[in-house]
Amino acid sequence: MRTICLLGASGNIGSQSLDVIEADPASFCLKAISVGHHVEKIPDILKRFPTIAFVAVQEYEDAEKLKVQYPNIKVY
C-alpha cells in the first residue's frame, strides 16, 4: 500500500487523482491533502477519505476555522 500526500486536491488533476485513489483503496492510503483557497471542497474530500490526517490551506483564517471544525485533523 502506498501512502499519498496529494497537493492540489481541489483542482482538476487533483480531483482525478482522488477518483483513482478511491477506486483502488487496497493500493492507496490518502494521508494528506492541500487545497489552497478551495476550502469548500474539504468536507466532501474528508467524507470520501477518512484516512486523511493532515490538511493544508492557503489562508490562516481558514486554517483556524478548520482546526475547530475538525479537531482530529492537523491543519496547516
N, C-alpha and C positions, 0 to 999 in steps of 0.2 A: 504494500500500500504506500502510495506517495502522499506526503503531506504538502498541501498547497497554500501559498500566500498569493492571493490574486490582487494585483494592483490595477486600479481602473475597473473595478467590478460593475460600475454603473454604466459604462459605455457599451458600444455595440459589440466590440470584440470580447469585453468582459462578460456581457450577457450570454454570448455564445459559449464562452468558456464555462460559465455556470451550468448551462444546459449539458455540456459534455461531462462535467463532474457529477452532476445529478444522475445522468444516465448510467454511470458506472461506479456506484458507491463502494464496491469491493476493491476498486483500484485507487480511489482518491479520497482524501480526507481534507476538507477545506477548513483551515485553522484561522486564516486572517484575510481581511479584505480592506481595500481603500476605495473611497467613493468620491473624494474631492468635495464639491459643493452639493452633490446629489443625495443629501441625507434622507430624502423622502423614499428612496429605494431600500433603505436599510431594513425596515420591518419585514418586507417580503423576503429579502435575502436571508435574514436570520430565521425566519419561519421555515424556509426550504432547507437550511443548513444549520442544524442545532449544534454542530461541532465547532462553529466559529467561536474563538476565544478573544480575538483581537480585531478592532475596527479603527481605521484611521480616516479622519475627515480634514477638510481644509481650515475651517473656522473654529477658533477657540470656543465661541459661544455654543456652537453646535455640539462640540465635544462635551461640554459641561452638561447640557441637556440630556445627551445620550447616556452619560455616566449615571444620572439619576434614573433614567428610564430602563436601563439595562445594567443593574449593579453587578452582575456576574461576568460581564464582559469588560476587558481592558480597552478603554477608548483613548486614542491619541489625537 
